[in-house]
Amino acid sequence: MTGGAMMYGFSIKLNERFEDVIARVTEALKEQGFSILTVIDVKKTLKDKIDVDLLPYTILGACNPQLARQALEVDPDVGLLLPCNVVVRQEDDASVTVVFMEPAAILGLVEKPGVEALVAVVREKLERVRIRVAVAA
């Protein structure tokens, strides 16, 4: 198990079955108050639309309703930056990488009072999800 960071996200790499990782990430998100609003099966979509084969790749659109409400009160247009996406993708070596959106990179685009505090709370919750997924591995 390894982890990494990038400007717009942070990740963890696991040596487990793709489906098991999806289930565990979903459960860990729920524990932190997130609901899954969207599940985008990128592999299936690209196969269906342009007949391209990919390894399993799913985007989970996660939303914490309380935090979303607070963000929308700060700026109604923040909906353009929601939900918090979490990518689960299988690698060539059969490991699975989970990448969490970096809230500071996205919500940092909103230059209004109160956004920084929300960014910190969202980041903390997503980090707890990453840790929970890592511990269960």
N, C-alpha and C positions, 0 to 999 in steps of 0.2 A: 504494500500500500504506500503510495506516495502522493504528495500534494504539490500544488503549484499556484502561482499568482500571476496575473496579467493586469493590464490597465483597466480592462472592462469586466474582469471576472476573476474568480479564484476556484481552484479545482481540487479534486482528490481522485486517485486512480486505485481501483480495486481489482482483485483477481477473483471475481465471482460471476455467476450467470447474470446476463443482462436483465432478465425478467425479475430476478430477485432484487437487484439493485433498484429498479424502478419502484417496486413495492416498498422497499425500505426507505427510499428517498421520500416517497409519497407519505408514508406513515410519519417520518420525522418532521416533514413540513406541517402536517396536521397537528403534531405535538406543539409546534410553535405558533399555532393559530392561523396557518395558511390553508386555504382551500385551493384545489386544482380547478381552474376555470377552463383551461384548454389542454388537450393532449394532441400534439402534432406528431404523427408518425412520418418523419421525413423520408425514411427508406421506402415506405409504401407509396407515399405521394409521388416521389420521383419515379418509381417503377411504373405507377399507373399513368402518370402524365407524360413522361418522356422516355420511358423504357430504359432507365438507368438503374443498375444494381449498386446498392450501397450496403455497408454493414449496418446493423441496427443503430438508429439515431432517432431519439425522441426529444421533443421540446415540451417541457411541462410549464404551463403558464400559471404561476402560483400567486395568490392574492390573500393578504391578511386584511379582512374587511375593516377592522378598526383603524389600521394604519392607512389604508386606502382612503377612508373617509377623512382622516386628518389631512392627508396630502391634498385631496380635492378641495378642502376648505382653504388651504393655503393658496392653491391655484387650480381653478377648474379645468384648465388645459393640461394638467399633469396626467390626465388619462392617456395622452399620447405616449407616455413613458411607462405605462402599466400594461400587463402585470409584470411581476418579477419572473424572468425566465430562468429555468434550470434545464440544462442540456444533459442528457444521459446518452453516451455514445460508446459503441463497442469499437475497440482498436484491432489492428491487424493481428496482434498477439493474443486475442480473445479476452484481454483485460477490458475493464469498463471504466471510462472516465466520466465523472460528474462535474459539471462546470456551473457555478452559481454566478448570476449577474452581480456585478459590483455596484451597489446602490449609489455610491458616491459618484461614479462615472456617469450614471444615467440621471439621477435626481439632482446632481450637482449642476445640471443645465438650468435648473429653476433657481433664479436669483431672487428669492423672496425670504423674508424672515420666517423662521420656524422649520425650514427645510433641512437645515443641518442636523437638528435634533432628530428629525424623522429618519434621516439617512443613517444616523448612528444606531437607532433602534432596529431598523431593518437589517443593517449589516450584522449586528449582534445576533439577531434571530437566525439569519442564514448561516452564520458561523456555527451556531449551536446545532443546526441541522447537519452541517458538514462533519462536526465532531461526533454527533450521534451516529451518523452513517459509518464513520471510520471506526468507532468503538465496536459497533455491531459486526464489523467485518471479521 
